[in-house]
């Protein structure tokens, strides 16, 4: 640790001596103080993952349709876009401090490949869930679960994107 600099200059005779505090301890306290074991710091093996952000990437059937859903219906903000040979291949979306990547399917695994099956993305917000539901409906979105109070104390709604990815948006009470 670096020493802290003091402002101003000190002359040879200007050092301030602080009086020592005397603490009287009983013999039991002194023994307990000396006998206190030092806490051992344990290291996990293997080391656990410490994530600072989590940004899912979804492969979609129609990038333009999905972008309109996430931006116009849910309220994400469109960010960086990337293309290959003049064809848009993907984009980054932002909502608050979170990001979501959408990529156009290249159909290498067939056009009948199902997407969204078994995937639910939980989103936490500070926004009013009922107002958010009304805004989604007004923008043409369809809720798969209306706003409801949850047993864990929050309130949530659910919606599916055009490819069937399930999103649950919740707010803690």
N, C-alpha and C positions, 0 to 999 in steps of 0.2 A: 504494500500500500504506500502511495506517495505521501511525503510529509506535506502538511498544509502550510502555505506561506502566510505570514502575518504582514499586514500592511504597516508601513511606518518603519522607522529605524529604532534600534535599541542601543543604548549606550552601555558601556561596561558596567556601570553601577546601577543600572535600572531594572535588572531582572527581578521579577516578583516571585517571592517564595510563597507557596500556599501552605497553610498549616495542615499537618497530617491529622486525619480524623482517627480517633481512638474508639474502637468498638469493643465493648466488654462482652465476652461470650462465656457461657457456662461450659464446663468440661464436656457435657453431652453434646452441645452445639458444635464445639470445636472438633470433636471426634466425628460427628455426623458430616461435618463439612469436609473433612479430610477423607473420610471413607466413601464419599459419593462417587460412584463409578462414572467413568466417561461414557457417553453414549456412542456406540459403534455405528458408523454410517455403513449401511449395506448397499452393495452394488448389485443390481439385477444382472443375471447372466442368462440369456442374452439381454442386452439393453433394450428397453421398451421404446417404441416409436413416440415421438413428441411432435405432433402436427400443429402448425400455426395457421394453416388454412386448408380448405378442402374444396376442390373445384371439379365437380363431375363433368364428364364429357359424354354427350349422348349422340349416337348415330341415328339420323332421322331419314325418312323416306323422301320428304319434300322440304328442303331447307327454307325456302321462302314462306311456305305455309307455317312451319314451326316458328320461324322468326316473328311472323305477324301474331301468332298466338302468344308467345312469351312477351313481346313488346306491347302490342295493342290490347290484349286481354288481361294479362297479369301485371303489366307495368314495369317489366325489365327495361334497361337502357341498352341499346345496341352499342357494341364497342368495336374492337378490331375485327376485320374480315380478312380471310385469306382465300386465294384463288390459285388455280393451276391451269395454265394455258388459256387464260381469259375466262375460265369458268369458276364461279364462286364455289368453294369447297367447304367453307366453315366460317363460323363467327363466334365471338365471345360476347356474352350478355352479362350485365351487372345489375344486381339488386342489393342496395345497401352496401355492405362490406363483402358480399358473396358474389362469386362469378360462376357462370355456367357456360360450357362450350357446346356448340351444336356443330355436327359434321354431316355433310351429305353422304348418304350411303353410296358406295361405288358399285354395288350389286355383285361384287366378286363372290359372295356366298349365296347368291340366288335372290330373286325378287320376292320369294315367298318367306324370307326370313322374318320371324316375328320380333318385334321390338317392344320394350316396356314390360314384358311379361315378368312378373316377380320382382319388379323394381319399384320401390317407393322412396321418394325423396322428402324428408321432413325439413320444413322451413320454419324458423321461429321469427316472429315479428313483434314489434311494439305497437303495431297498428290495430285499430278496432276491427275485429274479425267480421262483424256484421256489415260494416261499411264496405269492407273489402269484398265481401260476397256480393253486395249490391252492385259494386263497380264492375266486377267480373261478369255478372249477368247482363248489365247494361251494355257491355262491350261485346256481347254475343257468346260469352263462355257458358258452359254447362257444368254445374257442380255435381260431383258424384256423391258428395255428402254435404248436406246443409250445415250451417254453423250450429255447433252443439257444445255444451259443457262436457268436459272429460272428467273421469273419476280421479285423475291425478291433479285436478285443479285448474286446468287450462281450458281454453275454448279453441275449437279448430273447425276448418272446412277442408274439403278435398275436391280435387279437380284432376282430370286426365288430359294430357296433351294430345295432339293429333296422332301420335304414334303409340299411345297407350301407356306412357310413363305416368305413374301416379304421383301426385304432389299433395302433401298435406301441409297446410299452413296453420300454425298455431300461435297462440299468445298465452303466456302464463298470466294468471290473475293476480 
